[in-house]
Amino acid sequence: MDRGQITSDNDRLPSIDDIVLSARNKAYKLISVIGEGGYGSVFLARCENDK
């Protein structure tokens, strides 16, 4: 996957290279997983709006 997908549906969890939108409509590209646990995953992300 070269550009990633914008995740708007709630039927799956985000993964590496996805682009997710924040509540304030900022787009973030997920770079890597920092940690995982019982409540979910923590990602390192880069803001795509700052380009």
C-alpha positions in Angstrom: 0.0 0.0 0.0 1.8 3.2 -1.1 -0.5 6.0 0.0 -2.5 4.5 2.9 -6.3 4.6 3.3 -8.4 7.1 5.1 -10.2 5.1 7.8 -13.7 6.3 8.4 -15.5 3.1 9.1 -15.5 1.6 12.5 -15.5 -2.1 11.5 -11.7 -2.5 11.8 -8.8 -1.2 13.7 -6.2 1.1 12.0 -2.9 -0.3 10.9 0.5 0.9 9.7 0.4 3.3 6.7 -3.3 4.2 7.3 -4.3 7.8 7.5 -6.7 8.6 10.3 -8.6 11.8 11.0 -8.7 13.4 14.5 -11.8 15.1 16.0 -10.4 18.4 14.7 -10.1 17.1 11.2 -6.3 16.7 11.1 -4.9 13.8 9.2 -2.3 11.6 10.7 -0.3 8.8 8.9 0.4 5.9 11.2 4.2 5.1 11.1 4.8 2.3 13.6 3.3 0.6 16.7 4.9 1.9 19.9 3.0 -0.5 22.2 0.1 -2.9 22.5 -2.1 -3.9 25.4 -5.5 -5.0 26.6 -7.1 -1.6 25.7 -5.6 -1.2 22.2 -2.5 -0.1 20.4 -0.4 3.1 20.6 1.0 4.4 17.3 3.8 6.7 16.2 2.1 9.1 13.7 3.0 12.0 11.5 0.6 14.9 10.9 -0.1 15.1 7.2 -1.5 18.6 7.4 1.9 20.1 8.1 3.4 19.3 4.7 
